[in-house]
């Protein structure tokens, strides 16, 4: 499979790239930062896997950047088989409703929900030429309406919106054979999850690839990284 991953230079995104490469896939790793220190691990993987890894800068909040990334990708391949919308941000964790910074909500929505919308909008034509195409949106258990809790307003609102996008794409692309799902990757040891988190992001990445490779059959558009249905 040829798979595009956003936010690929660290955390779960980097683990997804590593796992995909070791499974023999071709990975298109996209990233916003152009600082070499932020890209050190990707550059190391590029040296090891060469033509199986393509590094393309792309800012999911900027449609011009996405268009430029698509042009670069079309010079490499006319089709892709999967998109993992992984780029995300967590802001305003401790804010109660009286304290919510609406700008934090806007930033989270721009990256976490509108970012995937922009990416799929522009890359869908390449996906439709792929084999067994898949769209996987990295969501969170925080997106569940059933298990809503106080706090995390910017993040939870954006991830709930992402789940709605997932459902809309699942419906609209079902007849074309697409796999579309939102995945709760678990509480992971990443910059966002913290060192106290119990899960290694590589374990989550392996589960996500099992879903994309259809080794795990899923029965919901909102699942965890093992394919188990999450409460909407």
C-alpha positions in Angstrom: 0.0 0.0 0.0 1.0 3.6 -0.6 -0.1 5.5 2.5 0.0 9.2 3.4 0.5 10.1 7.0 0.1 13.6 8.4 2.0 14.9 11.4 4.5 12.2 10.7 7.7 13.5 12.4 6.9 12.6 16.0 4.7 10.6 18.4 2.1 8.3 16.9 2.8 9.7 13.4 6.4 8.6 13.5 5.4 5.2 14.9 3.0 4.8 12.0 5.7 5.5 9.5 8.1 3.1 11.2 5.4 0.3 11.4 4.3 0.8 7.8 7.8 0.7 6.4 8.7 -2.4 8.3 5.5 -4.1 6.8 6.7 -3.2 3.3 4.4 -0.3 2.5 5.4 2.9 0.8 4.9 5.8 3.2 4.4 9.5 2.3 5.3 11.2 5.5 4.1 14.8 5.8 5.0 17.4 8.4 4.6 21.1 9.2 8.0 21.8 10.8 11.0 22.3 8.6 13.5 22.4 11.4 16.1 19.8 10.8 16.1 18.8 14.5 12.4 18.0 14.2 13.0 15.8 11.1 16.1 13.9 12.3 14.3 10.6 12.8 12.4 10.8 9.5 15.7 11.6 7.7 17.3 8.6 9.3 14.4 6.4 8.2 14.7 7.8 4.7 18.4 6.7 4.5 17.4 3.2 5.6 14.3 2.7 3.5 15.1 5.0 0.5 12.3 4.8 -2.1 9.8 3.3 0.3 9.7 6.6 2.2 8.9 10.0 0.7 9.1 13.2 2.8 6.8 16.1 1.9 6.3 19.2 3.9 2.6 20.1 4.3 0.6 22.3 6.7 -2.9 20.9 7.1 -4.3 24.4 8.0 -3.1 25.8 4.7 -4.8 24.8 1.4 -2.0 26.2 -0.7 0.5 24.0 1.2 -1.7 21.0 0.6 -2.0 21.7 -3.1 1.8 22.0 -3.4 2.2 18.7 -1.5 -0.3 17.0 -3.9 1.7 18.2 -6.9 4.9 16.8 -5.4 3.2 13.5 -4.7 1.8 13.3 -8.2 5.4 13.5 -9.5 6.1 10.3 -7.5 2.9 8.3 -8.0 -0.5 8.7 -9.7 -2.4 7.0 -6.9 -2.3 6.3 -3.1 -4.1 3.6 -1.2 -4.6 5.2 2.2 -4.6 8.4 4.3 -4.0 8.5 8.0 -5.1 11.9 9.3 -2.9 12.0 12.4 -1.8 15.6 12.8 -3.5 17.0 15.9 -3.2 19.5 18.8 -4.4 19.6 22.4 -5.1 23.0 24.0 -6.9 24.4 27.0 -7.0 21.2 29.1 -7.8 22.7 32.5 -10.3 25.3 31.3 -13.8 25.2 32.8 -16.6 26.5 30.8 -16.3 30.0 32.3 -12.7 30.0 31.3 -12.8 28.5 27.8 -10.5 30.4 25.4 -12.5 30.4 22.1 -9.3 30.9 20.2 -8.0 27.6 21.5 -11.3 26.0 20.2 -10.7 27.6 16.8 -7.1 26.3 16.7 -8.1 22.8 17.6 -10.9 22.8 15.2 -8.7 24.1 12.4 -6.1 21.4 12.9 -8.0 18.4 14.3 -11.2 18.6 12.1 -10.7 21.0 9.3 -7.2 19.7 8.6 -8.4 16.2 7.7 -11.2 17.8 5.7 -8.7 19.8 3.6 -6.4 16.8 3.1 -9.2 14.5 2.0 -10.7 17.2 -0.2 -7.5 17.5 -2.2 -6.1 13.9 -2.1 -9.4 12.0 -2.7 -8.8 11.9 -6.4 -5.5 10.0 -5.8 -7.2 7.7 -3.3 -9.9 6.8 -5.8 -7.2 5.4 -8.1 -5.8 3.3 -5.4 -6.4 -0.3 -4.3 -8.7 -1.0 -1.4 -8.6 2.6 -0.4 -8.7 3.6 3.2 -9.1 6.8 5.3 -8.3 6.5 9.0 -8.8 9.5 11.2 -7.0 9.5 14.5 -9.7 10.5 17.0 -10.0 10.0 20.7 -12.3 8.5 23.4 -12.8 12.1 24.3 -14.9 12.5 21.2 -17.7 10.2 22.6 -21.0 11.9 23.2 -22.1 9.0 25.4 -19.2 9.5 27.7 -18.9 13.3 27.6 -17.2 14.9 30.6 -16.4 18.4 31.8 -13.3 20.0 30.5 -11.1 19.6 27.4 -13.5 21.8 25.5 -11.3 22.7 22.5 -10.0 19.1 22.0 -13.3 17.2 22.5 -15.3 19.5 20.3 -12.8 19.1 17.5 -12.6 15.3 17.8 -16.4 15.0 17.9 -16.5 17.0 14.6 -13.9 14.7 13.2 -16.0 11.7 14.0 -18.9 13.3 12.1 -16.7 13.8 9.1 -15.7 10.2 9.3 -19.3 9.1 9.2 -20.1 11.3 6.3 -17.2 9.9 4.3 -18.1 6.4 5.2 -21.6 6.9 3.8 -20.5 8.8 0.7 -17.6 6.4 -0.2 -19.1 3.1 0.8 -20.2 2.1 -2.7 -16.6 2.7 -4.0 -15.2 0.1 -1.6 -13.5 2.6 0.8 -12.7 1.7 4.4 -13.3 4.8 6.5 -13.0 4.9 10.3 -12.1 7.0 13.3 -9.6 5.3 15.6 -9.0 6.0 19.3 -5.3 5.1 19.5 -5.2 4.7 23.3 -3.5 6.7 26.0 0.1 6.7 24.7 3.5 7.7 25.8 3.8 10.8 23.5 4.3 14.5 23.9 0.5 14.8 24.1 -0.1 11.7 26.3 2.7 12.2 28.7 5.3 9.8 30.2 2.7 8.3 32.6 0.7 6.9 29.7 0.6 3.0 29.7 0.7 2.4 25.9 3.7 2.5 23.5 2.6 4.3 20.4 4.2 1.5 18.3 1.6 -0.9 19.6 -1.2 1.4 18.6 0.4 1.9 15.2 0.5 -1.9 14.6 -3.2 -2.2 15.4 -4.1 0.7 13.0 -2.2 -1.0 10.2 -4.0 -4.3 11.0 -7.3 -2.4 10.4 -6.0 -0.7 7.2 -4.8 -4.0 5.9 -8.2 -5.5 6.7 -6.7 -8.1 9.0 -9.1 -6.9 11.6 -12.8 -6.7 10.5 -14.5 -3.7 12.0 -18.2 -3.2 12.5 -18.3 0.5 13.4 -16.9 3.8 12.0 -15.5 4.6 15.5 -13.2 2.0 16.9 -10.1 1.7 19.1 -6.8 0.6 17.7 -7.7 -3.1 18.2 -10.9 -2.7 16.1 -13.3 -2.7 19.0 -16.3 -0.4 18.6 -16.3 2.8 20.6 -19.4 4.4 22.1 -20.6 7.3 19.9 
